[in-house]
Amino acid sequence: MSAGGGGLGTPRALPSSGPRALRDMPHPLAASSSEEAASELTPSPDLLLPRSFADKDLSLPNGTPVDTSSPASSSSLLNRLQLDDDLDGETRDLFVTVDDPKKHICTMETYITYRVTTKVLENGFLGLLHDFSRTETTRAEFDLPEYSVRRRYQDFDWLRNKLEESQPTHLIPPLPEKFVMKGVVDRFSEEFVETRRKALDKFLKRIADHPVLSFNEHFNVFLTAKDLNAYKKQGMALLSKMGESVKYVTGAYKLRSRPLEFAAIGDYLDTFVLKLGTIDRIAQRIIKEELEYLVELREYGPVYSTWGGLEMELAEPLEGVSACIGNCCTALEELSDDMTEDFLPVLREYSLYSESMKNVLKKRDQVQAEYEAKLEAVALKKEDRPKVPADVEKCQDRVECFNADLKADMERWQNNKRQDFRQLLMGMADKNIQYYEKCLTAWESIIPLLQDKPETK
């Protein structure tokens, strides 16, 4: 962009907000009214998710796992409601999966690698059915329609750092480290490895679905290079001009005031993280109490079985009660596992996501503060019509770039979050229904055993 060397009195207005105001964006913590003034934008203390969730499909492209293997029950939500699997009608041509974890034992260390498989649509194809005799894909940076490489966790961490450096104006998805490591002792256990695999798979899927990050040079190398370490050593990962400009911004500039739109985003993120933290703590207490209750049930059931050995006339109903309690134990264990493996990780991922968004906001503030300081310095010059220097124009361009990219990513994040949490709550409701149905079926099965039987003459 260029201001054309105009006078100081007619510099371009800094668009701290774009064509869409924040109040027009889906906001799960705010009231539904779109007529509130921007100055009245205050997140609601209640975690309310917008829109009804009765018209969508459960298959999401962003990697959130869904268990659709629930039994055909008249009360099963998954048999009555669906969620859509499309995000704003986007057409995707890049598909990434993380699977097949393998343990490697070396002299100096032991680590896990994961297979990263990438499939790119070929020109003229609308589906995933490839003619492998052709190599022309919809993305020029990929020479082949399919790649398969092995990566360890530190490679994913390298990728995220490079994305932050080269795309400072964009929201980079979080890695699973913080919310996966919590409370885990054995990082080589099957449970830990599988939880991490799911999170890494989601991380790459979110990047692959992003209209800018998916074209990043480092992402391409991560997906295709057989020897990633050789690439790291070559030092090919040069920062973009935008990355350099942000990297070297010092704390000497102080922002006078954050534009209202971005201040509202910051306030919303603070409230959102607070609510997620509260839900996470309560959910962990519930899981702990369920596990303690499970221990009691496992001691409780066998008592009826041993009692039945002493009461011949009551042996059958007592054995039935023991079996019933055993079935309830199994159902409760499944419910607790679902909460631990599916519910809690999503809460923690979005907490980290919010922190990433806050970091982007801070970078945006730094660039705007730098622009304001430079513009003020020009105004102080003793000239009738001082020209705006090129470095000031470039700084203004960076602010506008930050504003546009941050708003676009915020809207994308809101859409992802809306679908993820609708799916999460739908799954949680369905799992609880299944749990109570199993318990109900178990107790109903012993009713015939407890009813009086006519005595045989």
C-alpha positions in Angstrom: 0.0 0.0 0.0 1.1 3.6 -0.5 -0.1 6.9 0.7 1.3 8.5 -2.4 3.3 11.0 -0.3 0.2 12.9 0.8 0.3 15.6 3.5 0.2 14.8 7.1 -3.3 16.2 7.3 -4.7 13.5 5.0 -3.2 10.2 6.1 -5.3 7.1 5.6 -7.6 6.3 8.5 -6.4 3.4 10.5 -9.2 0.8 10.2 -9.2 -0.7 13.6 -12.3 -2.5 12.5 -13.2 -4.0 9.2 -16.4 -4.3 7.2 -17.8 -6.6 10.0 -18.0 -5.3 13.5 -17.3 -7.6 16.4 -21.0 -7.4 17.4 -21.9 -9.0 14.1 -19.6 -12.0 14.7 -20.9 -15.2 16.5 -20.2 -14.7 20.2 -21.0 -17.6 22.5 -20.7 -15.6 25.7 -22.7 -12.6 24.5 -26.4 -11.9 24.3 -28.0 -12.7 20.9 -29.1 -9.1 20.2 -27.1 -7.6 17.4 -28.5 -4.1 18.1 -26.3 -3.4 21.2 -23.9 -0.5 20.8 -20.3 -1.4 20.4 -19.5 0.4 23.7 -21.9 -2.0 25.5 -20.2 -5.2 24.3 -19.6 -7.1 27.5 -19.3 -10.9 27.5 -22.0 -12.7 29.3 -21.0 -14.6 32.4 -22.8 -17.7 31.1 -21.2 -20.0 28.6 -24.0 -19.9 26.0 -23.3 -21.4 22.6 -25.0 -19.7 19.7 -27.6 -21.2 17.4 -29.6 -24.4 17.7 -27.6 -27.6 17.3 -30.4 -29.6 15.6 -29.3 -29.2 12.0 -25.7 -30.3 11.6 -23.5 -33.3 10.9 -21.0 -34.8 13.3 -18.1 -35.3 11.0 -15.7 -32.4 11.4 -12.6 -31.6 9.3 -10.7 -30.1 12.2 -10.0 -33.5 13.8 -12.3 -33.5 16.8 -13.0 -37.2 17.4 -16.6 -38.4 17.3 -17.9 -41.8 18.5 -20.9 -42.7 16.3 -20.9 -46.3 17.4 -23.7 -45.8 19.9 -26.5 -48.4 19.9 -29.7 -47.7 18.0 -31.6 -46.3 20.9 -34.9 -44.4 20.7 -33.4 -41.9 23.1 -30.0 -41.5 21.5 -29.3 -38.0 20.4 -27.0 -39.1 17.7 -29.8 -41.0 16.1 -32.1 -38.0 16.1 -29.8 -35.0 15.5 -27.0 -34.2 13.1 -24.3 -31.6 12.7 -22.9 -30.4 9.5 -19.3 -31.2 8.5 -18.7 -28.2 6.3 -17.2 -25.0 7.5 -18.7 -22.1 5.5 -18.9 -24.2 2.4 -15.2 -24.3 1.9 -13.8 -26.8 -0.7 -10.8 -28.6 0.7 -8.0 -30.1 -1.4 -5.4 -30.9 1.3 -6.0 -33.8 3.7 -3.6 -34.7 6.5 -3.7 -37.6 9.1 -1.5 -38.6 12.0 -1.5 -42.3 12.9 0.7 -45.4 13.5 2.7 -44.3 16.5 6.0 -46.3 17.0 8.4 -46.4 19.9 12.1 -45.9 19.1 14.8 -47.0 21.6 18.2 -45.5 21.1 21.4 -45.3 23.2 20.8 -41.8 24.3 17.0 -41.5 24.3 13.6 -43.2 23.8 10.9 -41.4 21.8 7.7 -41.9 19.8 7.3 -41.1 16.1 4.0 -40.8 14.2 3.2 -41.4 10.6 2.0 -38.2 8.8 0.1 -38.9 5.6 -0.8 -36.1 3.2 -3.1 -36.4 0.3 -3.6 -33.6 -2.3 -6.4 -33.5 -4.8 -5.4 -33.7 -8.4 -6.7 -31.3 -11.0 -10.0 -32.3 -12.3 -10.9 -34.3 -9.2 -13.5 -33.5 -6.7 -13.0 -36.4 -4.4 -10.2 -38.5 -2.9 -10.1 -41.0 -5.7 -6.7 -40.4 -7.3 -5.2 -41.5 -10.6 -1.7 -42.1 -9.4 -0.4 -42.1 -12.9 -0.8 -38.3 -12.8 1.2 -36.0 -10.7 -0.4 -32.6 -11.4 -2.2 -31.5 -8.2 -4.4 -28.6 -7.2 -1.4 -27.2 -5.3 1.7 -26.4 -7.3 4.0 -26.8 -4.3 3.1 -30.5 -4.1 4.6 -32.6 -6.9 2.9 -35.8 -5.8 -0.7 -36.5 -4.8 0.4 -38.4 -1.6 3.2 -38.3 0.9 4.0 -40.3 4.0 6.7 -39.3 6.5 7.4 -40.0 10.2 7.7 -37.2 12.7 8.3 -36.9 16.4 6.8 -34.4 18.8 9.8 -32.0 18.6 9.2 -31.8 14.8 5.6 -30.6 15.4 7.0 -28.1 17.9 9.5 -26.8 15.3 6.7 -26.4 12.8 4.6 -24.3 15.2 7.5 -22.1 16.1 8.3 -21.5 12.4 4.6 -20.7 11.7 4.6 -18.1 14.5 7.8 -16.5 13.2 6.8 -16.4 9.5 3.0 -15.7 10.0 2.9 -13.4 13.0 -0.4 -11.8 12.0 -2.2 -15.2 12.1 -3.6 -17.4 14.9 -1.5 -20.6 15.1 -3.2 -23.6 16.5 -1.8 -24.8 19.9 0.1 -28.0 20.4 -1.2 -30.7 22.9 1.8 -30.5 25.3 0.2 -28.7 28.2 -3.2 -30.3 28.3 -1.9 -33.8 27.5 1.0 -33.9 30.0 -1.1 -32.9 33.0 -1.4 -35.8 35.5 0.4 -38.2 33.2 3.4 -40.2 34.5 4.2 -42.7 31.7 4.5 -40.8 28.5 5.0 -44.1 26.6 1.7 -45.7 27.8 -0.8 -46.5 25.1 -3.3 -44.1 26.6 -0.9 -41.2 26.6 0.4 -41.9 23.1 -3.1 -42.2 21.7 -4.3 -39.0 23.4 -1.2 -37.2 22.0 -1.8 -38.7 18.5 -5.3 -37.4 18.4 -4.2 -33.9 19.4 -1.3 -33.8 16.9 -3.7 -35.0 14.2 -6.1 -32.1 15.1 -3.2 -29.7 15.1 -2.2 -30.5 11.5 -5.8 -30.6 10.3 -6.4 -27.1 11.6 -3.4 -25.9 9.7 -4.3 -27.8 6.5 -7.8 -26.2 6.6 -6.4 -22.6 7.0 -6.4 -20.6 3.7 -3.0 -19.0 4.5 -1.1 -21.3 6.9 -1.7 -24.3 4.6 0.4 -22.7 1.9 3.3 -21.9 4.3 6.8 -23.1 3.1 7.6 -24.7 6.4 4.3 -26.6 6.5 5.0 -28.0 3.0 8.5 -29.2 4.1 7.1 -30.7 7.3 4.6 -32.8 5.2 7.0 -33.8 2.4 10.7 -33.9 3.5 12.0 -37.3 4.2 14.9 -35.8 6.3 13.5 -32.9 8.2 16.7 -32.5 10.3 18.7 -31.8 7.1 16.3 -29.0 6.3 16.6 -27.6 9.8 20.4 -27.5 9.6 20.3 -25.7 6.2 18.6 -22.8 7.9 16.2 -22.3 5.0 13.5 -21.0 7.4 13.9 -17.3 6.7 11.5 -14.9 8.4 9.1 -13.1 6.2 9.3 -9.3 6.1 6.3 -9.1 8.3 7.9 -11.6 10.7 11.1 -9.5 10.9 9.2 -6.3 11.5 7.3 -7.8 14.4 10.3 -9.6 15.8 12.3 -6.4 16.2 9.5 -4.2 17.6 10.7 -3.2 21.1 8.7 -2.3 24.1 9.6 1.4 23.7 6.2 2.1 22.1 3.2 2.2 24.3 -0.3 1.9 22.8 -2.6 4.8 23.8 -5.8 2.7 23.6 -6.7 -0.5 22.0 -9.5 -0.1 19.4 -12.9 -0.9 20.7 -13.3 -4.0 18.5 -10.1 -5.6 19.6 -10.6 -4.6 23.2 -13.9 -6.5 23.1 -12.1 -9.5 21.7 -9.6 -9.4 24.5 -12.3 -9.1 27.1 -14.2 -12.0 25.6 -11.1 -14.2 25.6 -10.5 -13.4 29.3 -14.0 -14.4 30.2 -14.0 -17.5 27.9 -10.8 -18.8 29.5 -12.2 -18.2 33.0 -15.3 -20.2 32.2 -13.4 -23.0 30.6 -11.1 -23.2 33.7 -14.1 -23.4 36.0 -15.7 -26.1 34.0 -12.4 -28.0 33.8 -11.9 -28.0 37.5 -15.5 -29.1 38.3 -15.4 -31.8 35.6 -12.2 -33.2 37.1 -13.8 -33.3 40.6 -16.8 -35.1 39.1 -14.5 -37.7 37.4 -12.6 -38.2 40.7 -15.9 -38.8 42.6 -17.1 -41.1 39.9 -13.9 -43.2 40.2 -14.2 -43.3 44.0 -17.9 -44.4 43.6 -16.7 -47.0 41.1 -14.3 -48.5 43.7 -17.2 -48.8 46.2 -19.5 -50.4 43.6 -16.8 -53.0 42.7 -16.7 -54.0 46.4 -20.5 -53.8 46.8 -21.5 -56.1 44.0 -19.6 -59.3 45.0 -21.2 -59.2 48.5 -24.5 -60.2 47.0 -22.9 -63.0 45.1 -21.2 -64.5 48.3 -24.5 -64.0 50.2 -26.3 -66.0 47.5 -24.2 -69.0 48.4 -25.7 -69.0 51.9 -29.3 -68.4 50.8 -30.5 -71.1 48.4 -34.0 -69.7 47.9 -32.5 -66.2 47.2 -29.5 -67.4 45.3 -30.8 -66.5 41.9 -32.1 -62.9 42.6 -28.9 -62.2 44.7 -26.7 -63.3 41.8 -28.9 -61.1 39.6 -28.3 -58.0 41.8 -24.5 -58.8 41.8 -24.5 -59.0 38.0 -26.6 -55.8 37.7 -24.1 -53.8 39.8 -21.3 -55.2 37.7 -22.9 -54.0 34.5 -23.4 -50.5 36.2 -19.7 -50.5 37.0 -18.8 -51.1 33.4 -21.1 -48.4 32.2 -19.8 -45.9 34.8 -16.2 -46.7 33.8 -17.0 -46.0 30.2 -18.6 -42.7 31.0 -15.6 -41.6 33.1 -13.2 -42.6 30.3 -15.2 -40.6 27.8 -15.0 -37.5 30.0 -11.3 -37.9 30.4 -10.4 -38.7 26.8 -12.9 -36.6 24.9 -14.3 -33.8 27.1 -11.3 -32.5 29.1 -8.8 -32.3 26.1 -11.2 -30.0 24.2 -11.5 -27.6 27.1 -7.8 -27.4 27.5 -7.1 -27.1 23.8 -9.4 -24.1 23.6 -7.8 -22.5 26.7 -4.4 -22.7 24.9 -6.1 -21.4 21.7 -7.3 -18.4 23.6 -3.8 -17.7 24.9 -2.5 -17.9 21.3 -5.1 -15.3 20.2 -4.1 -13.0 23.1 -0.5 -13.2 21.9 -1.5 -12.1 18.4 -3.5 -9.3 19.9 -0.4 -8.1 21.8 1.7 -8.2 18.6 -1.0 -6.1 16.8 -0.9 -3.6 19.7 2.9 -3.3 19.4 2.7 -2.6 15.7 0.0 0.0 16.1 1.9 1.7 19.0 5.0 1.9 16.7 2.9 3.4 14.0 1.3 6.0 16.3 4.8 7.0 17.6 6.3 7.4 14.2 3.2 9.4 12.9 3.5 11.7 16.0 7.2 12.2 15.3 6.4 13.4 11.7 3.7 15.8 13.1 6.2 17.4 15.3 8.4 18.4 12.4 8.5 22.2 11.7 7.1 21.9 8.1 4.0 23.2 6.6 3.1 20.0 4.7 5.4 17.3 6.0 5.4 14.2 3.9 4.7 10.8 5.5 8.0 8.8 5.3 8.0 5.4 3.6 8.7 3.6 6.9 5.6 5.1 8.4 3.5 4.0 5.5 4.9 0.5 5.8 4.1 0.5 9.5 0.6 1.5 8.7 0.3 -1.3 6.2 1.4 -3.8 8.8 -1.3 -2.5 11.2 -3.9 -2.9 8.5 -2.6 -6.4 7.7 -2.8 -7.4 11.4 -6.3 -6.0 11.6 -7.5 -7.9 8.6 -5.8 -11.2 9.4 -6.7 -11.2 13.0 -10.4 -10.5 12.3 -10.5 -13.2 9.7 -8.9 -15.8 12.0 -11.1 -14.7 14.9 -14.2 -15.4 12.8 -12.8 -18.8 11.6 -11.9 -19.7 15.2 -15.4 -18.8 16.4 -16.9 -21.0 13.6 -14.6 -23.9 14.6 -15.4 -23.4 18.3 -19.1 -23.3 17.7 -19.0 -26.6 15.8 -16.6 -28.2 18.2 -18.5 -27.4 21.3 -21.9 -28.2 19.8 -20.4 -31.6 18.9 -18.8 -32.0 22.3 -22.0 -31.2 24.2 -23.9 -33.5 21.8 -21.5 -36.3 22.5 -21.6 -35.7 26.3 -25.4 -35.8 26.3 -25.4 -39.0 24.2 -22.9 -40.7 26.5 -24.9 -39.9 29.6 -28.1 -41.1 28.0 -26.3 -44.4 27.1 -25.0 -44.7 30.6 -28.4 -44.3 32.2 -30.0 -46.6 29.6 -27.5 -49.3 30.4 -28.1 -48.9 34.2 -31.9 -49.0 33.6 -31.7 -52.1 31.5 -29.5 -53.8 34.1 -31.9 -53.1 36.9 -35.0 -54.0 34.9 -33.4 -57.4 34.1 -33.6 -58.5 37.7 -37.3 -57.6 38.3 -38.5 -61.0 37.0 -36.1 -62.7 39.4 -37.5 -60.8 42.4 -41.2 -61.4 41.6 -43.1 -64.1 43.5 -43.3 -67.4 41.7 -46.3 -69.7 42.2 -45.4 -72.6 44.4 -45.4 -76.0 42.7 -47.7 -78.6 44.2 
